[in-house]
Amino acid sequence: MLVNEGVDIVTVSGALGHSTVSTTSNIYCHLLENSQAKVSEAITNVLKISPSDGSASDSNAAETADKNEAS
């Protein structure tokens, strides 16, 4: 589906001729779960969160500590 290729749901909804975005999301909700998983993975990669313990990497923790000390 287009959402899985990076097209936003509003654009997809309009292209399909749906009167509301909720119509599109209700029909294709099973496919949207795939996109949500990709977003979660991207956020994890950007924040460098360890999936096993949920903690930020040492470099991110050090940056946060430095910012807190500077305040």
mmCIF file of the N, C-alpha and C atoms, coordinates in Angstrom:
data_MODEL
# 
_entry.id   MODEL 
# 
loop_
_atom_site.group_PDB 
_atom_site.id 
_atom_site.type_symbol 
_atom_site.label_atom_id 
_atom_site.label_alt_id 
_atom_site.label_comp_id 
_atom_site.label_asym_id 
_atom_site.label_entity_id 
_atom_site.label_seq_id 
_atom_site.pdbx_PDB_ins_code 
_atom_site.Cartn_x 
_atom_site.Cartn_y 
_atom_site.Cartn_z 
_atom_site.occupancy 
_atom_site.B_iso_or_equiv 
_atom_site.pdbx_formal_charge 
_atom_site.auth_seq_id 
_atom_site.auth_comp_id 
_atom_site.auth_asym_id 
_atom_site.auth_atom_id 
_atom_site.pdbx_PDB_model_num 
ATOM 1   N N  . MET A 1 1  ? 0.847   -1.181 0.000  1.00 0.00 ? 1  MET A N  1 
ATOM 2   C CA . MET A 1 1  ? 0.000   0.000  0.000  1.00 0.00 ? 1  MET A CA 1 
ATOM 3   C C  . MET A 1 1  ? 0.892   1.245  0.000  1.00 0.00 ? 1  MET A C  1 
ATOM 4   N N  . LEU A 1 2  ? 0.311   2.352  -0.449 1.00 0.00 ? 2  LEU A N  1 
ATOM 5   C CA . LEU A 1 2  ? 1.070   3.590  -0.564 1.00 0.00 ? 2  LEU A CA 1 
ATOM 6   C C  . LEU A 1 2  ? 1.621   4.084  0.766  1.00 0.00 ? 2  LEU A C  1 
ATOM 7   N N  . VAL A 1 3  ? 0.887   3.887  1.842  1.00 0.00 ? 3  VAL A N  1 
ATOM 8   C CA . VAL A 1 3  ? 1.358   4.333  3.160  1.00 0.00 ? 3  VAL A CA 1 
ATOM 9   C C  . VAL A 1 3  ? 2.651   3.616  3.520  1.00 0.00 ? 3  VAL A C  1 
ATOM 10  N N  . ASN A 1 4  ? 2.747   2.362  3.189  1.00 0.00 ? 4  ASN A N  1 
ATOM 11  C CA . ASN A 1 4  ? 3.972   1.609  3.456  1.00 0.00 ? 4  ASN A CA 1 
ATOM 12  C C  . ASN A 1 4  ? 5.138   2.091  2.607  1.00 0.00 ? 4  ASN A C  1 
ATOM 13  N N  . GLU A 1 5  ? 4.849   2.832  1.555  1.00 0.00 ? 5  GLU A N  1 
ATOM 14  C CA . GLU A 1 5  ? 5.885   3.411  0.699  1.00 0.00 ? 5  GLU A CA 1 
ATOM 15  C C  . GLU A 1 5  ? 6.204   4.846  1.083  1.00 0.00 ? 5  GLU A C  1 
ATOM 16  N N  . GLY A 1 6  ? 5.595   5.335  2.170  1.00 0.00 ? 6  GLY A N  1 
ATOM 17  C CA . GLY A 1 6  ? 5.919   6.661  2.668  1.00 0.00 ? 6  GLY A CA 1 
ATOM 18  C C  . GLY A 1 6  ? 4.927   7.757  2.311  1.00 0.00 ? 6  GLY A C  1 
ATOM 19  N N  . VAL A 1 7  ? 3.845   7.417  1.616  1.00 0.00 ? 7  VAL A N  1 
ATOM 20  C CA . VAL A 1 7  ? 2.834   8.413  1.273  1.00 0.00 ? 7  VAL A CA 1 
ATOM 21  C C  . VAL A 1 7  ? 1.906   8.574  2.475  1.00 0.00 ? 7  VAL A C  1 
ATOM 22  N N  . ASP A 1 8  ? 1.618   9.834  2.832  1.00 0.00 ? 8  ASP A N  1 
ATOM 23  C CA . ASP A 1 8  ? 0.776   10.045 4.019  1.00 0.00 ? 8  ASP A CA 1 
ATOM 24  C C  . ASP A 1 8  ? -0.661  9.608  3.754  1.00 0.00 ? 8  ASP A C  1 
ATOM 25  N N  . ILE A 1 9  ? -1.348  9.241  4.824  1.00 0.00 ? 9  ILE A N  1 
ATOM 26  C CA . ILE A 1 9  ? -2.692  8.665  4.747  1.00 0.00 ? 9  ILE A CA 1 
ATOM 27  C C  . ILE A 1 9  ? -3.711  9.634  4.140  1.00 0.00 ? 9  ILE A C  1 
ATOM 28  N N  . VAL A 1 10 ? -3.528  10.935 4.347  1.00 0.00 ? 10 VAL A N  1 
ATOM 29  C CA . VAL A 1 10 ? -4.456  11.927 3.787  1.00 0.00 ? 10 VAL A CA 1 
ATOM 30  C C  . VAL A 1 10 ? -4.369  11.910 2.261  1.00 0.00 ? 10 VAL A C  1 
ATOM 31  N N  . THR A 1 11 ? -3.168  11.848 1.729  1.00 0.00 ? 11 THR A N  1 
ATOM 32  C CA . THR A 1 11 ? -2.973  11.801 0.281  1.00 0.00 ? 11 THR A CA 1 
ATOM 33  C C  . THR A 1 11 ? -3.539  10.517 -0.301 1.00 0.00 ? 11 THR A C  1 
ATOM 34  N N  . VAL A 1 12 ? -3.290  9.398  0.370  1.00 0.00 ? 12 VAL A N  1 
ATOM 35  C CA . VAL A 1 12 ? -3.822  8.108  -0.075 1.00 0.00 ? 12 VAL A CA 1 
ATOM 36  C C  . VAL A 1 12 ? -5.348  8.152  -0.082 1.00 0.00 ? 12 VAL A C  1 
ATOM 37  N N  . SER A 1 13 ? -5.933  8.676  0.975  1.00 0.00 ? 13 SER A N  1 
ATOM 38  C CA . SER A 1 13 ? -7.381  8.760  1.087  1.00 0.00 ? 13 SER A CA 1 
ATOM 39  C C  . SER A 1 13 ? -7.979  9.560  -0.076 1.00 0.00 ? 13 SER A C  1 
ATOM 40  N N  . GLY A 1 14 ? -7.371  10.707 -0.378 1.00 0.00 ? 14 GLY A N  1 
ATOM 41  C CA . GLY A 1 14 ? -7.850  11.524 -1.487 1.00 0.00 ? 14 GLY A CA 1 
ATOM 42  C C  . GLY A 1 14 ? -7.707  10.827 -2.829 1.00 0.00 ? 14 GLY A C  1 
ATOM 43  N N  . ALA A 1 15 ? -6.573  10.149 -3.019 1.00 0.00 ? 15 ALA A N  1 
ATOM 44  C CA . ALA A 1 15 ? -6.331  9.447  -4.284 1.00 0.00 ? 15 ALA A CA 1 
ATOM 45  C C  . ALA A 1 15 ? -7.330  8.315  -4.507 1.00 0.00 ? 15 ALA A C  1 
ATOM 46  N N  . LEU A 1 16 ? -7.762  7.704  -3.414 1.00 0.00 ? 16 LEU A N  1 
ATOM 47  C CA . LEU A 1 16 ? -8.726  6.607  -3.516 1.00 0.00 ? 16 LEU A CA 1 
ATOM 48  C C  . LEU A 1 16 ? -10.167 7.106  -3.597 1.00 0.00 ? 16 LEU A C  1 
ATOM 49  N N  . GLY A 1 17 ? -10.357 8.413  -3.399 1.00 0.00 ? 17 GLY A N  1 
ATOM 50  C CA . GLY A 1 17 ? -11.695 8.983  -3.497 1.00 0.00 ? 17 GLY A CA 1 
ATOM 51  C C  . GLY A 1 17 ? -12.534 8.823  -2.244 1.00 0.00 ? 17 GLY A C  1 
ATOM 52  N N  . HIS A 1 18 ? -11.888 8.537  -1.122 1.00 0.00 ? 18 HIS A N  1 
ATOM 53  C CA . HIS A 1 18 ? -12.626 8.404  0.131  1.00 0.00 ? 18 HIS A CA 1 
ATOM 54  C C  . HIS A 1 18 ? -12.989 9.784  0.662  1.00 0.00 ? 18 HIS A C  1 
ATOM 55  N N  . SER A 1 19 ? -14.184 9.907  1.218  1.00 0.00 ? 19 SER A N  1 
ATOM 56  C CA . SER A 1 19 ? -14.643 11.208 1.708  1.00 0.00 ? 19 SER A CA 1 
ATOM 57  C C  . SER A 1 19 ? -13.955 11.606 3.014  1.00 0.00 ? 19 SER A C  1 
ATOM 58  N N  . THR A 1 20 ? -13.488 10.629 3.778  1.00 0.00 ? 20 THR A N  1 
ATOM 59  C CA . THR A 1 20 ? -12.776 10.916 5.029  1.00 0.00 ? 20 THR A CA 1 
ATOM 60  C C  . THR A 1 20 ? -11.569 9.993  5.162  1.00 0.00 ? 20 THR A C  1 
ATOM 61  N N  . VAL A 1 21 ? -10.585 10.466 5.908  1.00 0.00 ? 21 VAL A N  1 
ATOM 62  C CA . VAL A 1 21 ? -9.389  9.662  6.165  1.00 0.00 ? 21 VAL A CA 1 
ATOM 63  C C  . VAL A 1 21 ? -9.745  8.432  6.996  1.00 0.00 ? 21 VAL A C  1 
ATOM 64  N N  . SER A 1 22 ? -10.743 8.586  7.868  1.00 0.00 ? 22 SER A N  1 
ATOM 65  C CA . SER A 1 22 ? -11.123 7.440  8.706  1.00 0.00 ? 22 SER A CA 1 
ATOM 66  C C  . SER A 1 22 ? -11.644 6.273  7.862  1.00 0.00 ? 22 SER A C  1 
ATOM 67  N N  . THR A 1 23 ? -12.268 6.570  6.735  1.00 0.00 ? 23 THR A N  1 
ATOM 68  C CA . THR A 1 23 ? -12.714 5.499  5.836  1.00 0.00 ? 23 THR A CA 1 
ATOM 69  C C  . THR A 1 23 ? -11.510 4.698  5.364  1.00 0.00 ? 23 THR A C  1 
ATOM 70  N N  . THR A 1 24 ? -10.484 5.398  4.933  1.00 0.00 ? 24 THR A N  1 
ATOM 71  C CA . THR A 1 24 ? -9.266  4.741  4.452  1.00 0.00 ? 24 THR A CA 1 
ATOM 72  C C  . THR A 1 24 ? -8.611  3.927  5.563  1.00 0.00 ? 24 THR A C  1 
ATOM 73  N N  . SER A 1 25 ? -8.462  4.542  6.735  1.00 0.00 ? 25 SER A N  1 
ATOM 74  C CA . SER A 1 25 ? -7.788  3.825  7.823  1.00 0.00 ? 25 SER A CA 1 
ATOM 75  C C  . SER A 1 25 ? -8.604  2.636  8.306  1.00 0.00 ? 25 SER A C  1 
ATOM 76  N N  . ASN A 1 26 ? -9.927  2.737  8.275  1.00 0.00 ? 26 ASN A N  1 
ATOM 77  C CA . ASN A 1 26 ? -10.758 1.596  8.684  1.00 0.00 ? 26 ASN A CA 1 
ATOM 78  C C  . ASN A 1 26 ? -10.651 0.435  7.704  1.00 0.00 ? 26 ASN A C  1 
ATOM 79  N N  . ILE A 1 27 ? -10.598 0.748  6.420  1.00 0.00 ? 27 ILE A N  1 
ATOM 80  C CA . ILE A 1 27 ? -10.518 -0.300 5.401  1.00 0.00 ? 27 ILE A CA 1 
ATOM 81  C C  . ILE A 1 27 ? -9.138  -0.964 5.390  1.00 0.00 ? 27 ILE A C  1 
ATOM 82  N N  . TYR A 1 28 ? -8.097  -0.148 5.553  1.00 0.00 ? 28 TYR A N  1 
ATOM 83  C CA . TYR A 1 28 ? -6.737  -0.647 5.401  1.00 0.00 ? 28 TYR A CA 1 
ATOM 84  C C  . TYR A 1 28 ? -5.967  -0.727 6.719  1.00 0.00 ? 28 TYR A C  1 
ATOM 85  N N  . CYS A 1 29 ? -6.674  -0.780 7.842  1.00 0.00 ? 29 CYS A N  1 
ATOM 86  C CA . CYS A 1 29 ? -6.002  -0.748 9.151  1.00 0.00 ? 29 CYS A CA 1 
ATOM 87  C C  . CYS A 1 29 ? -4.980  -1.870 9.315  1.00 0.00 ? 29 CYS A C  1 
ATOM 88  N N  . HIS A 1 30 ? -5.243  -3.022 8.758  1.00 0.00 ? 30 HIS A N  1 
ATOM 89  C CA . HIS A 1 30 ? -4.287  -4.138 8.889  1.00 0.00 ? 30 HIS A CA 1 
ATOM 90  C C  . HIS A 1 30 ? -2.973  -3.813 8.189  1.00 0.00 ? 30 HIS A C  1 
ATOM 91  N N  . LEU A 1 31 ? -3.018  -3.019 7.133  1.00 0.00 ? 31 LEU A N  1 
ATOM 92  C CA . LEU A 1 31 ? -1.796  -2.630 6.443  1.00 0.00 ? 31 LEU A CA 1 
ATOM 93  C C  . LEU A 1 31 ? -1.084  -1.492 7.163  1.00 0.00 ? 31 LEU A C  1 
ATOM 94  N N  . LEU A 1 32 ? -1.841  -0.656 7.863  1.00 0.00 ? 32 LEU A N  1 
ATOM 95  C CA . LEU A 1 32 ? -1.253  0.471  8.580  1.00 0.00 ? 32 LEU A CA 1 
ATOM 96  C C  . LEU A 1 32 ? -0.407  0.005  9.756  1.00 0.00 ? 32 LEU A C  1 
ATOM 97  N N  . GLU A 1 33 ? -0.722  -1.159 10.306 1.00 0.00 ? 33 GLU A N  1 
ATOM 98  C CA . GLU A 1 33 ? 0.064   -1.706 11.413 1.00 0.00 ? 33 GLU A CA 1 
ATOM 99  C C  . GLU A 1 33 ? 1.517   -1.907 10.983 1.00 0.00 ? 33 GLU A C  1 
ATOM 100 N N  . ASN A 1 34 ? 1.704   -2.279 9.730  1.00 0.00 ? 34 ASN A N  1 
ATOM 101 C CA . ASN A 1 34 ? 3.047   -2.442 9.169  1.00 0.00 ? 34 ASN A CA 1 
ATOM 102 C C  . ASN A 1 34 ? 3.809   -1.126 9.221  1.00 0.00 ? 34 ASN A C  1 
ATOM 103 N N  . SER A 1 35 ? 3.129   -0.049 8.853  1.00 0.00 ? 35 SER A N  1 
ATOM 104 C CA . SER A 1 35 ? 3.758   1.274  8.869  1.00 0.00 ? 35 SER A CA 1 
ATOM 105 C C  . SER A 1 35 ? 4.098   1.698  10.284 1.00 0.00 ? 35 SER A C  1 
ATOM 106 N N  . GLN A 1 36 ? 3.214   1.391  11.228 1.00 0.00 ? 36 GLN A N  1 
ATOM 107 C CA . GLN A 1 36 ? 3.475   1.746  12.617 1.00 0.00 ? 36 GLN A CA 1 
ATOM 108 C C  . GLN A 1 36 ? 4.705   1.021  13.139 1.00 0.00 ? 36 GLN A C  1 
ATOM 109 N N  . ALA A 1 37 ? 4.879   -0.211 12.728 1.00 0.00 ? 37 ALA A N  1 
ATOM 110 C CA . ALA A 1 37 ? 6.065   -0.967 13.141 1.00 0.00 ? 37 ALA A CA 1 
ATOM 111 C C  . ALA A 1 37 ? 7.328   -0.327 12.558 1.00 0.00 ? 37 ALA A C  1 
ATOM 112 N N  . LYS A 1 38 ? 7.251   0.137  11.312 1.00 0.00 ? 38 LYS A N  1 
ATOM 113 C CA . LYS A 1 38 ? 8.400   0.789  10.682 1.00 0.00 ? 38 LYS A CA 1 
ATOM 114 C C  . LYS A 1 38 ? 8.737   2.096  11.396 1.00 0.00 ? 38 LYS A C  1 
ATOM 115 N N  . VAL A 1 39 ? 7.707   2.846  11.782 1.00 0.00 ? 39 VAL A N  1 
ATOM 116 C CA . VAL A 1 39 ? 7.931   4.104  12.497 1.00 0.00 ? 39 VAL A CA 1 
ATOM 117 C C  . VAL A 1 39 ? 8.592   3.830  13.840 1.00 0.00 ? 39 VAL A C  1 
ATOM 118 N N  . SER A 1 40 ? 8.109   2.830  14.556 1.00 0.00 ? 40 SER A N  1 
ATOM 119 C CA . SER A 1 40 ? 8.704   2.478  15.848 1.00 0.00 ? 40 SER A CA 1 
ATOM 120 C C  . SER A 1 40 ? 10.171  2.101  15.694 1.00 0.00 ? 40 SER A C  1 
ATOM 121 N N  . GLU A 1 41 ? 10.463  1.343  14.661 1.00 0.00 ? 41 GLU A N  1 
ATOM 122 C CA . GLU A 1 41 ? 11.849  0.942  14.414 1.00 0.00 ? 41 GLU A CA 1 
ATOM 123 C C  . GLU A 1 41 ? 12.711  2.156  14.070 1.00 0.00 ? 41 GLU A C  1 
ATOM 124 N N  . ALA A 1 42 ? 12.168  3.067  13.266 1.00 0.00 ? 42 ALA A N  1 
ATOM 125 C CA . ALA A 1 42 ? 12.919  4.268  12.893 1.00 0.00 ? 42 ALA A CA 1 
ATOM 126 C C  . ALA A 1 42 ? 13.194  5.139  14.110 1.00 0.00 ? 42 ALA A C  1 
ATOM 127 N N  . ILE A 1 43 ? 12.211  5.287  14.986 1.00 0.00 ? 43 ILE A N  1 
ATOM 128 C CA . ILE A 1 43 ? 12.397  6.077  16.205 1.00 0.00 ? 43 ILE A CA 1 
ATOM 129 C C  . ILE A 1 43 ? 13.459  5.437  17.083 1.00 0.00 ? 43 ILE A C  1 
ATOM 130 N N  . THR A 1 44 ? 13.405  4.131  17.215 1.00 0.00 ? 44 THR A N  1 
ATOM 131 C CA . THR A 1 44 ? 14.402  3.417  18.005 1.00 0.00 ? 44 THR A CA 1 
ATOM 132 C C  . THR A 1 44 ? 15.803  3.653  17.446 1.00 0.00 ? 44 THR A C  1 
ATOM 133 N N  . ASN A 1 45 ? 15.929  3.597  16.120 1.00 0.00 ? 45 ASN A N  1 
ATOM 134 C CA . ASN A 1 45 ? 17.233  3.808  15.485 1.00 0.00 ? 45 ASN A CA 1 
ATOM 135 C C  . ASN A 1 45 ? 17.723  5.230  15.679 1.00 0.00 ? 45 ASN A C  1 
ATOM 136 N N  . VAL A 1 46 ? 16.834  6.197  15.557 1.00 0.00 ? 46 VAL A N  1 
ATOM 137 C CA . VAL A 1 46 ? 17.221  7.597  15.703 1.00 0.00 ? 46 VAL A CA 1 
ATOM 138 C C  . VAL A 1 46 ? 17.642  7.895  17.133 1.00 0.00 ? 46 VAL A C  1 
ATOM 139 N N  . LEU A 1 47 ? 16.890  7.375  18.082 1.00 0.00 ? 47 LEU A N  1 
ATOM 140 C CA . LEU A 1 47 ? 17.186  7.625  19.490 1.00 0.00 ? 47 LEU A CA 1 
ATOM 141 C C  . LEU A 1 47 ? 18.210  6.657  20.054 1.00 0.00 ? 47 LEU A C  1 
ATOM 142 N N  . LYS A 1 48 ? 18.574  5.664  19.253 1.00 0.00 ? 48 LYS A N  1 
ATOM 143 C CA . LYS A 1 48 ? 19.522  4.631  19.663 1.00 0.00 ? 48 LYS A CA 1 
ATOM 144 C C  . LYS A 1 48 ? 19.121  3.970  20.980 1.00 0.00 ? 48 LYS A C  1 
ATOM 145 N N  . ILE A 1 49 ? 17.851  3.598  21.048 1.00 0.00 ? 49 ILE A N  1 
ATOM 146 C CA . ILE A 1 49 ? 17.325  2.922  22.232 1.00 0.00 ? 49 ILE A CA 1 
ATOM 147 C C  . ILE A 1 49 ? 17.572  1.430  22.080 1.00 0.00 ? 49 ILE A C  1 
ATOM 148 N N  . SER A 1 50 ? 18.059  0.833  23.132 1.00 0.00 ? 50 SER A N  1 
ATOM 149 C CA . SER A 1 50 ? 18.284  -0.602 23.136 1.00 0.00 ? 50 SER A CA 1 
ATOM 150 C C  . SER A 1 50 ? 16.939  -1.298 23.305 1.00 0.00 ? 50 SER A C  1 
ATOM 151 N N  . PRO A 1 51 ? 16.523  -2.136 22.338 1.00 0.00 ? 51 PRO A N  1 
ATOM 152 C CA . PRO A 1 51 ? 15.223  -2.802 22.443 1.00 0.00 ? 51 PRO A CA 1 
ATOM 153 C C  . PRO A 1 51 ? 15.118  -3.716 23.662 1.00 0.00 ? 51 PRO A C  1 
ATOM 154 N N  . SER A 1 52 ? 16.243  -4.227 24.151 1.00 0.00 ? 52 SER A N  1 
ATOM 155 C CA . SER A 1 52 ? 16.192  -5.179 25.264 1.00 0.00 ? 52 SER A CA 1 
ATOM 156 C C  . SER A 1 52 ? 15.868  -4.513 26.597 1.00 0.00 ? 52 SER A C  1 
ATOM 157 N N  . ASP A 1 53 ? 16.378  -3.289 26.825 1.00 0.00 ? 53 ASP A N  1 
ATOM 158 C CA . ASP A 1 53 ? 16.136  -2.674 28.129 1.00 0.00 ? 53 ASP A CA 1 
ATOM 159 C C  . ASP A 1 53 ? 15.474  -1.304 28.054 1.00 0.00 ? 53 ASP A C  1 
ATOM 160 N N  . GLY A 1 54 ? 15.301  -0.767 26.839 1.00 0.00 ? 54 GLY A N  1 
ATOM 161 C CA . GLY A 1 54 ? 14.621  0.511  26.690 1.00 0.00 ? 54 GLY A CA 1 
ATOM 162 C C  . GLY A 1 54 ? 15.448  1.715  27.083 1.00 0.00 ? 54 GLY A C  1 
ATOM 163 N N  . SER A 1 55 ? 16.721  1.513  27.398 1.00 0.00 ? 55 SER A N  1 
ATOM 164 C CA . SER A 1 55 ? 17.553  2.642  27.818 1.00 0.00 ? 55 SER A CA 1 
ATOM 165 C C  . SER A 1 55 ? 18.268  3.247  26.621 1.00 0.00 ? 55 SER A C  1 
ATOM 166 N N  . ALA A 1 56 ? 18.572  4.525  26.724 1.00 0.00 ? 56 ALA A N  1 
ATOM 167 C CA . ALA A 1 56 ? 19.304  5.210  25.668 1.00 0.00 ? 56 ALA A CA 1 
ATOM 168 C C  . ALA A 1 56 ? 20.747  4.726  25.675 1.00 0.00 ? 56 ALA A C  1 
ATOM 169 N N  . SER A 1 57 ? 21.408  4.885  24.536 1.00 0.00 ? 57 SER A N  1 
ATOM 170 C CA . SER A 1 57 ? 22.806  4.478  24.459 1.00 0.00 ? 57 SER A CA 1 
ATOM 171 C C  . SER A 1 57 ? 23.657  5.367  25.353 1.00 0.00 ? 57 SER A C  1 
ATOM 172 N N  . ASP A 1 58 ? 24.875  4.929  25.634 1.00 0.00 ? 58 ASP A N  1 
ATOM 173 C CA . ASP A 1 58 ? 25.770  5.680  26.511 1.00 0.00 ? 58 ASP A CA 1 
ATOM 174 C C  . ASP A 1 58 ? 26.019  7.088  25.996 1.00 0.00 ? 58 ASP A C  1 
ATOM 175 N N  . SER A 1 59 ? 26.178  7.259  24.681 1.00 0.00 ? 59 SER A N  1 
ATOM 176 C CA . SER A 1 59 ? 26.454  8.591  24.140 1.00 0.00 ? 59 SER A CA 1 
ATOM 177 C C  . SER A 1 59 ? 25.262  9.511  24.352 1.00 0.00 ? 59 SER A C  1 
ATOM 178 N N  . ASN A 1 60 ? 24.044  9.000  24.174 1.00 0.00 ? 60 ASN A N  1 
ATOM 179 C CA . ASN A 1 60 ? 22.858  9.822  24.420 1.00 0.00 ? 60 ASN A CA 1 
ATOM 180 C C  . ASN A 1 60 ? 22.726  10.148 25.900 1.00 0.00 ? 60 ASN A C  1 
ATOM 181 N N  . ALA A 1 61 ? 23.019  9.204  26.757 1.00 0.00 ? 61 ALA A N  1 
ATOM 182 C CA . ALA A 1 61 ? 22.931  9.436  28.196 1.00 0.00 ? 61 ALA A CA 1 
ATOM 183 C C  . ALA A 1 61 ? 23.952  10.481 28.620 1.00 0.00 ? 61 ALA A C  1 
ATOM 184 N N  . ALA A 1 62 ? 25.151  10.425 28.046 1.00 0.00 ? 62 ALA A N  1 
ATOM 185 C CA . ALA A 1 62 ? 26.191  11.397 28.374 1.00 0.00 ? 62 ALA A CA 1 
ATOM 186 C C  . ALA A 1 62 ? 25.794  12.791 27.920 1.00 0.00 ? 62 ALA A C  1 
ATOM 187 N N  . GLU A 1 63 ? 25.198  12.899 26.729 1.00 0.00 ? 63 GLU A N  1 
ATOM 188 C CA . GLU A 1 63 ? 24.738  14.192 26.238 1.00 0.00 ? 63 GLU A CA 1 
ATOM 189 C C  . GLU A 1 63 ? 23.680  14.775 27.156 1.00 0.00 ? 63 GLU A C  1 
ATOM 190 N N  . THR A 1 64 ? 22.752  13.933 27.606 1.00 0.00 ? 64 THR A N  1 
ATOM 191 C CA . THR A 1 64 ? 21.707  14.390 28.514 1.00 0.00 ? 64 THR A CA 1 
ATOM 192 C C  . THR A 1 64 ? 22.291  14.857 29.829 1.00 0.00 ? 64 THR A C  1 
ATOM 193 N N  . ALA A 1 65 ? 23.263  14.119 30.345 1.00 0.00 ? 65 ALA A N  1 
ATOM 194 C CA . ALA A 1 65 ? 23.906  14.496 31.609 1.00 0.00 ? 65 ALA A CA 1 
ATOM 195 C C  . ALA A 1 65 ? 24.624  15.823 31.452 1.00 0.00 ? 65 ALA A C  1 
ATOM 196 N N  . ASP A 1 66 ? 25.323  16.005 30.321 1.00 0.00 ? 66 ASP A N  1 
ATOM 197 C CA . ASP A 1 66 ? 26.017  17.272 30.076 1.00 0.00 ? 66 ASP A CA 1 
ATOM 198 C C  . ASP A 1 66 ? 25.050  18.437 30.032 1.00 0.00 ? 66 ASP A C  1 
ATOM 199 N N  . LYS A 1 67 ? 23.914  18.246 29.382 1.00 0.00 ? 67 LYS A N  1 
ATOM 200 C CA . LYS A 1 67 ? 22.915  19.306 29.281 1.00 0.00 ? 67 LYS A CA 1 
ATOM 201 C C  . LYS A 1 67 ? 22.339  19.635 30.652 1.00 0.00 ? 67 LYS A C  1 
ATOM 202 N N  . ASN A 1 68 ? 22.128  18.604 31.465 1.00 0.00 ? 68 ASN A N  1 
ATOM 203 C CA . ASN A 1 68 ? 21.580  18.827 32.805 1.00 0.00 ? 68 ASN A CA 1 
ATOM 204 C C  . ASN A 1 68 ? 22.566  19.576 33.694 1.00 0.00 ? 68 ASN A C  1 
ATOM 205 N N  . GLU A 1 69 ? 23.856  19.257 33.545 1.00 0.00 ? 69 GLU A N  1 
ATOM 206 C CA . GLU A 1 69 ? 24.876  19.942 34.341 1.00 0.00 ? 69 GLU A CA 1 
ATOM 207 C C  . GLU A 1 69 ? 24.996  21.401 33.942 1.00 0.00 ? 69 GLU A C  1 
ATOM 208 N N  . ALA A 1 70 ? 24.809  21.694 32.669 1.00 0.00 ? 70 ALA A N  1 
ATOM 209 C CA . ALA A 1 70 ? 24.939  23.054 32.154 1.00 0.00 ? 70 ALA A CA 1 
ATOM 210 C C  . ALA A 1 70 ? 23.763  23.935 32.597 1.00 0.00 ? 70 ALA A C  1 
ATOM 211 N N  . SER A 1 71 ? 22.651  23.323 32.940 1.00 0.00 ? 71 SER A N  1 
ATOM 212 C CA . SER A 1 71 ? 21.453  24.091 33.308 1.00 0.00 ? 71 SER A CA 1 
ATOM 213 C C  . SER A 1 71 ? 21.548  24.696 34.683 1.00 0.00 ? 71 SER A C  1 
# 
